[in-house]
Amino acid sequence: MTFAEIPNQTAVKQLLRQSVQRQHVAHAQLFRGSEGGAALALALAYAQFLNCEERAPGAADSCGHCPACTKIAKLAHPDLNFIVPVTTTKTVTKDAVSSKFMAEWRTFVLDNPYQGLNDWMQHIGAENKQGNISKDEAVQILKLVSLKAFEARFKIVIVWLPELMHPAAANAVLKLLEEPPPATIFLLVSHAPEQLLPTIISRVQPVVVRPFSEDDITGFLHTAYQVPEVKARQVAQLAEGSLGAAIASRDANADHDYFEFFAKWMRQCYSQKAADILKQSDEFQKLGRENQKELLSYSLGLLRKVLLFGIDPKFVPHLASGEQQFVTGFARFVTPRNADLLTKELTDAHYHIERNANAKMVFVDSSLRLGGFLRA
């Protein structure tokens, strides 16, 4: 993993580069970011940057082709170690520790480093079991760092989701942070750092990783997966900063154009022609429950854009070409006076759909209410 492979995150990348270039590499760092974000990917890119054998002075990235980079890119370097949440499965029936799942971990991360805990549990066949970093892992951690680096400058230990550590494992990590082994760097990657021991928090250097922007996700899906830009932007809006969620849903519902549906729906709500609303309610029902929920979530996001655009177009600098004309015209009807009512109606519709209400009834009822708010 190189820095260049990760969308944006410019400020964090620069911070990490400078720590190496200035030789101020902290022995323990906490990459804190939301699920589906860049925290793990940045930790991997940083590990590769640290141990790159042909990195030129002042270089912005690892070379990507030296022996160290090649091995780290495959997650097969002997000095790159992982501690991750696991549980017993059909293949590992007892004494579940990270080392027994490394083959699955490599496959999981190399496929997509932006996935979350539930994705990992499903990947290893955990079914409904919860994963954690067990007390048995404490012995493994101590054994892991007792050895010197085999061939790299630094031995790197990445602890993914340290908030799931058993107290015994947490205390073992704390001891190592208090008395760090030479040339060993701990990179903790957390989605909920507030759940860590305060004593661990006090001994790590924080690296704050921001969620991806809508533009970041749109560009990544369009470039890396050839998703059409209009669809990529719709997926990005629904992902709410999670690139992992966006990648997972990039191919789902590819035939549904939520923008076109929303624009047509709002025109019908305003006109209040019952026959047209009933006809579109049939289309809404055919979407299926999950797509109905996604459509309503998308509608809430686009409604927010319309409101902001009406207040000041500078608040919404990037609009897909197809959205621009609609948002410009629709902004006249969405104002601070009725925005809360419109938002509540869409939120209530989502709530009722989620609880298996009749989709046609919800759609027609909401359409009539929305039309009243738009015309008020």
C-alpha positions as CSV (number, residue, x, y, z in Angstrom):
1,M,0.0,0.0,0.0
2,T,1.4,3.4,-1.0
3,F,0.1,6.8,0.0
4,A,-0.7,7.5,-3.6
5,E,-3.3,4.6,-3.6
6,I,-5.3,6.4,-0.9
7,P,-7.7,9.1,-2.0
8,N,-6.9,12.6,-0.7
9,Q,-6.0,12.6,3.1
10,T,-3.3,15.1,2.1
11,A,-2.7,16.6,5.6
12,V,-2.3,13.2,7.3
13,K,0.0,11.9,4.6
14,Q,2.2,15.0,5.0
15,L,2.3,14.6,8.8
16,L,3.4,11.0,8.5
17,R,6.0,11.8,5.8
18,Q,7.5,14.5,7.9
19,S,7.8,12.3,11.0
20,V,10.0,10.0,9.0
21,Q,12.0,12.7,7.2
22,R,12.7,14.6,10.5
23,Q,13.4,11.3,12.3
24,H,10.7,12.0,14.8
25,V,8.9,8.6,14.5
26,A,6.9,8.0,17.7
27,H,7.2,4.4,19.0
28,A,3.4,4.2,19.4
29,Q,0.8,6.0,17.3
30,L,-3.0,5.8,17.3
31,F,-4.7,6.1,14.0
32,R,-8.2,7.2,14.9
33,G,-11.0,7.3,12.3
34,S,-14.4,6.1,11.5
35,E,-15.3,2.7,10.1
36,G,-14.9,2.6,6.3
37,G,-12.3,5.4,6.5
38,A,-8.6,5.5,5.7
39,A,-7.1,4.7,9.1
40,L,-5.9,1.1,8.3
41,A,-4.9,2.0,4.7
42,L,-2.8,4.9,6.1
43,A,-1.2,2.7,8.7
44,L,-0.2,0.2,6.0
45,A,1.2,2.9,3.7
46,Y,3.1,4.4,6.6
47,A,4.6,1.0,7.5
48,Q,5.8,0.6,3.9
49,F,7.1,4.1,3.8
50,L,9.1,3.5,7.0
51,N,10.8,0.4,5.8
52,C,11.2,1.2,2.2
53,E,14.8,0.4,1.2
54,E,15.1,2.7,-1.7
55,R,13.2,5.8,-0.5
56,A,15.1,8.9,-1.7
57,P,15.6,11.8,0.8
58,G,12.5,14.0,0.7
59,A,10.5,11.4,-1.2
60,A,6.7,11.7,-0.9
61,D,6.1,7.9,-1.0
62,S,7.7,4.5,-0.8
63,C,9.4,3.3,-4.0
64,G,7.0,0.4,-4.4
65,H,9.5,-2.0,-6.0
66,C,12.3,-2.7,-3.5
67,P,12.2,-6.1,-1.6
68,A,10.7,-4.5,1.5
69,C,7.9,-2.7,-0.4
70,T,7.1,-5.8,-2.4
71,K,6.7,-7.9,0.7
72,I,4.8,-5.3,2.7
73,A,2.5,-4.7,-0.2
74,K,1.6,-8.4,-0.1
75,L,1.4,-8.2,3.8
76,A,4.1,-10.9,3.8
77,H,7.0,-9.1,5.4
78,P,8.4,-10.9,8.5
79,D,8.7,-7.5,10.3
80,L,5.1,-6.5,9.7
81,N,2.9,-8.0,12.3
82,F,-0.9,-7.8,13.0
83,I,-3.1,-8.2,16.0
84,V,-6.7,-8.3,15.1
85,P,-10.1,-9.4,16.7
86,V,-10.9,-13.0,16.1
87,T,-13.1,-15.8,17.5
88,T,-13.5,-19.5,17.2
89,T,-14.8,-20.8,13.8
90,K,-15.3,-24.1,12.1
91,T,-11.7,-24.1,11.1
92,V,-10.2,-22.7,14.4
93,T,-12.3,-24.4,17.1
94,K,-10.2,-23.3,20.1
95,D,-7.4,-21.0,21.2
96,A,-8.4,-18.3,18.6
97,V,-5.5,-15.9,18.2
98,S,-4.5,-13.6,15.3
99,S,-1.7,-15.7,14.1
100,K,-4.1,-18.5,13.1
101,F,-6.0,-16.2,10.8
102,M,-3.2,-14.4,9.0
103,A,-4.0,-16.1,5.6
104,E,-7.6,-14.9,5.8
105,W,-6.4,-11.4,7.0
106,R,-4.1,-11.0,4.0
107,T,-6.9,-11.9,1.6
108,F,-9.4,-9.6,3.4
109,V,-7.1,-6.5,3.5
110,L,-5.7,-6.9,0.0
111,D,-9.2,-7.1,-1.4
112,N,-10.3,-3.9,0.3
113,P,-8.5,-2.2,3.3
114,Y,-11.6,0.0,4.0
115,Q,-13.8,-2.7,5.5
116,G,-15.1,-2.9,9.0
117,L,-15.4,-5.4,11.9
118,N,-18.6,-7.1,10.7
119,D,-17.0,-7.6,7.2
120,W,-14.1,-9.3,8.9
121,M,-16.2,-11.5,11.1
122,Q,-18.2,-12.6,8.0
123,H,-15.0,-13.2,6.1
124,I,-13.6,-15.7,8.7
125,G,-17.0,-17.4,9.1
126,A,-17.7,-16.2,12.6
127,E,-21.5,-16.3,12.0
128,N,-23.1,-14.4,14.9
129,K,-20.1,-14.5,17.2
130,Q,-18.4,-11.4,18.4
131,G,-14.7,-10.9,17.8
132,N,-12.2,-9.7,20.3
133,I,-8.5,-9.6,21.1
134,S,-8.5,-12.3,23.8
135,K,-6.4,-12.7,26.9
136,D,-4.5,-15.5,25.0
137,E,-3.2,-12.8,22.7
138,A,-1.3,-11.2,25.5
139,V,1.3,-14.0,25.4
140,Q,1.5,-13.8,21.7
141,I,2.1,-10.0,21.8
142,L,4.9,-10.4,24.3
143,K,6.5,-13.2,22.3
144,L,6.1,-11.2,19.0
145,V,8.1,-8.2,20.2
146,S,10.7,-10.2,22.1
147,L,12.5,-10.9,18.8
148,K,14.6,-8.3,16.9
149,A,13.6,-7.2,13.4
150,F,14.6,-9.9,10.9
151,E,15.5,-7.7,8.0
152,A,13.8,-4.3,8.2
153,R,14.8,-1.2,10.0
154,F,11.7,-1.3,12.2
155,K,9.6,-4.1,13.5
156,I,6.0,-2.9,13.1
157,V,3.0,-4.2,15.0
158,I,-0.4,-3.0,13.7
159,V,-3.2,-3.5,16.2
160,W,-6.5,-3.3,14.4
161,L,-9.4,-2.2,16.7
162,P,-7.5,-2.2,20.0
163,E,-10.8,-1.1,21.7
164,L,-11.8,-4.8,21.5
165,M,-8.8,-6.0,23.6
166,H,-9.4,-8.2,26.7
167,P,-8.0,-6.4,29.8
168,A,-5.1,-8.9,29.9
169,A,-4.2,-8.1,26.3
170,A,-4.7,-4.3,27.0
171,N,-2.3,-4.5,29.9
172,A,0.3,-6.4,27.9
173,V,0.2,-3.7,25.2
174,L,0.3,-1.0,27.9
175,K,3.5,-2.6,29.4
176,L,5.1,-2.5,26.0
177,L,4.1,1.1,25.4
178,E,5.7,2.0,28.8
179,E,8.9,0.1,28.1
180,P,9.1,0.0,24.2
181,P,11.4,-2.6,22.7
182,P,14.1,-1.1,20.5
183,A,13.2,-0.4,16.8
184,T,9.6,-1.5,17.3
185,I,6.7,0.7,16.3
186,F,3.1,0.1,17.4
187,L,0.4,1.4,15.1
188,L,-3.0,1.2,16.8
189,V,-5.9,1.6,14.4
190,S,-9.1,2.4,16.2
191,H,-12.7,3.2,15.3
192,A,-13.7,4.0,18.9
193,P,-10.6,5.3,20.8
194,E,-12.8,6.5,23.7
195,Q,-13.1,2.9,24.7
196,L,-9.3,2.5,25.2
197,L,-7.7,2.6,28.6
198,P,-6.8,6.2,29.4
199,T,-3.2,5.0,30.2
200,I,-2.9,3.7,26.7
201,I,-4.3,6.9,25.2
202,S,-1.7,8.9,27.2
203,R,1.2,6.9,25.7
204,V,0.4,7.1,22.0
205,Q,0.7,9.9,19.5
206,P,-2.7,10.6,17.9
207,V,-3.1,10.6,14.2
208,V,-6.6,11.9,13.4
209,V,-8.0,10.5,10.1
210,R,-11.0,12.4,8.7
211,P,-13.8,10.7,6.8
212,F,-13.6,10.8,3.0
213,S,-15.4,13.6,1.3
214,E,-18.2,13.0,-1.2
215,D,-15.8,14.1,-4.0
216,D,-13.1,11.7,-2.8
217,I,-15.4,8.7,-2.9
218,T,-16.9,9.8,-6.2
219,G,-13.5,10.1,-7.9
220,F,-12.2,6.8,-6.4
221,L,-15.2,4.8,-7.6
222,H,-15.1,6.4,-11.0
223,T,-11.4,5.8,-11.4
224,A,-10.8,2.5,-9.6
225,Y,-14.0,0.7,-10.5
226,Q,-15.2,2.6,-13.6
227,V,-18.5,3.5,-11.9
228,P,-20.3,6.2,-14.0
229,E,-19.8,9.5,-12.4
230,V,-23.6,10.2,-11.8
231,K,-24.0,6.8,-10.1
232,A,-20.7,7.2,-8.2
233,R,-21.9,10.5,-6.7
234,Q,-25.2,8.9,-5.6
235,V,-23.3,6.1,-3.9
236,A,-20.9,8.6,-2.3
237,Q,-23.7,10.6,-0.9
238,L,-25.3,7.5,0.7
239,A,-21.9,6.3,2.0
240,E,-21.6,9.3,4.4
241,G,-17.8,9.4,4.3
242,S,-17.3,5.6,4.4
243,L,-15.3,4.4,1.4
244,G,-15.8,0.8,2.6
245,A,-19.6,1.2,2.4
246,A,-19.3,2.8,-1.0
247,I,-17.1,0.1,-2.5
248,A,-19.5,-2.6,-1.1
249,S,-22.5,-1.0,-2.7
250,R,-20.9,0.2,-5.9
251,D,-22.5,-2.5,-8.1
252,A,-25.7,-2.9,-6.1
253,N,-28.8,-1.3,-7.6
254,A,-26.9,-0.1,-10.6
255,D,-30.1,0.2,-12.6
256,H,-31.7,2.6,-10.1
257,D,-31.2,6.3,-10.8
258,Y,-32.2,7.9,-7.5
259,F,-31.7,11.4,-8.7
260,E,-34.1,11.0,-11.6
261,F,-36.7,9.4,-9.3
262,F,-36.4,12.2,-6.7
263,A,-36.7,15.0,-9.3
264,K,-39.8,13.4,-10.9
265,W,-41.2,12.7,-7.4
266,M,-40.8,16.3,-6.2
267,R,-42.5,17.7,-9.4
268,Q,-45.4,15.4,-8.8
269,C,-45.6,16.3,-5.1
270,Y,-45.8,20.0,-6.1
271,S,-48.4,19.4,-8.8
272,Q,-50.4,17.2,-6.4
273,K,-51.9,15.1,-9.3
274,A,-53.1,12.0,-7.6
275,A,-53.0,9.8,-10.7
276,D,-49.3,10.6,-11.2
277,I,-48.5,10.0,-7.6
278,L,-50.3,6.7,-7.5
279,K,-48.4,5.6,-10.7
280,Q,-45.0,6.5,-9.2
281,S,-46.0,4.8,-5.9
282,D,-46.0,1.5,-8.0
283,E,-42.4,2.3,-9.1
284,F,-41.5,2.9,-5.5
285,Q,-42.9,-0.4,-4.4
286,K,-41.0,-2.3,-7.1
287,L,-37.7,-1.0,-5.8
288,G,-37.8,-3.3,-2.8
289,R,-37.3,-2.3,0.9
290,E,-33.6,-1.8,0.9
291,N,-33.6,0.3,-2.2
292,Q,-36.6,2.3,-0.8
293,K,-34.6,3.1,2.3
294,E,-31.6,4.1,0.1
295,L,-33.8,6.3,-2.0
296,L,-35.1,8.1,1.0
297,S,-31.6,8.5,2.5
298,Y,-30.4,9.9,-0.9
299,S,-33.5,12.2,-0.9
300,L,-32.6,13.6,2.5
301,G,-29.0,14.3,1.3
302,L,-30.1,16.0,-1.9
303,L,-32.7,18.1,0.0
304,R,-29.9,19.4,2.2
305,K,-27.9,20.4,-0.9
306,V,-31.0,22.2,-2.3
307,L,-31.4,24.2,1.0
308,L,-27.8,25.1,1.1
309,F,-27.7,26.1,-2.5
310,G,-30.7,28.4,-2.0
311,I,-29.0,30.1,1.0
312,D,-25.7,30.5,-1.0
313,P,-24.6,28.5,-4.0
314,K,-21.0,28.7,-2.6
315,F,-22.1,26.2,0.0
316,V,-22.5,23.5,-2.7
317,P,-19.6,24.0,-5.0
318,H,-19.7,20.6,-6.6
319,L,-22.8,19.3,-8.3
320,A,-23.1,16.6,-10.9
321,S,-24.1,18.1,-14.3
322,G,-27.5,16.5,-14.2
323,E,-28.2,17.8,-10.7
324,Q,-27.3,21.4,-11.4
325,Q,-30.3,22.5,-13.3
326,F,-32.8,20.8,-11.0
327,V,-31.2,22.1,-7.8
328,T,-31.1,25.6,-9.1
329,G,-34.8,25.5,-9.9
330,F,-35.9,23.5,-6.9
331,A,-34.1,25.8,-4.4
332,R,-36.9,28.4,-4.8
333,F,-39.3,25.9,-3.0
334,V,-37.0,24.7,-0.2
335,T,-36.4,27.4,2.3
336,P,-35.5,27.6,6.0
337,R,-39.3,28.0,6.6
338,N,-40.3,24.6,5.3
339,A,-36.9,22.6,5.3
340,D,-37.5,21.1,8.8
341,L,-41.0,19.9,7.8
342,L,-39.7,18.4,4.5
343,T,-36.8,16.7,6.3
344,K,-39.1,15.3,9.1
345,E,-41.5,13.9,6.5
346,L,-38.7,12.0,4.6
347,T,-37.2,10.8,7.9
348,D,-40.6,9.5,9.1
349,A,-41.1,7.8,5.7
350,H,-37.7,6.1,6.1
351,Y,-38.7,5.0,9.7
352,H,-41.9,3.5,8.5
353,I,-40.3,1.6,5.6
354,E,-37.7,0.3,7.9
355,R,-40.4,-1.2,10.1
356,N,-42.2,-2.9,7.2
357,A,-45.0,-0.5,6.6
358,N,-46.9,-0.7,3.3
359,A,-44.6,1.0,0.9
360,K,-47.4,2.4,-1.4
361,M,-49.3,3.8,1.5
362,V,-46.2,5.5,3.0
363,F,-45.2,6.9,-0.4
364,V,-48.6,8.3,-1.2
365,D,-49.1,9.8,2.3
366,S,-45.7,11.4,2.3
367,S,-46.1,12.7,-1.3
368,L,-49.3,14.6,-0.3
369,R,-47.7,16.0,2.8
370,L,-44.5,17.0,0.9
371,G,-46.6,18.7,-1.7
372,G,-48.4,20.7,0.9
373,F,-45.1,21.9,2.5
374,L,-43.7,22.8,-0.9
375,R,-46.7,24.9,-1.8
376,A,-47.1,26.6,1.5
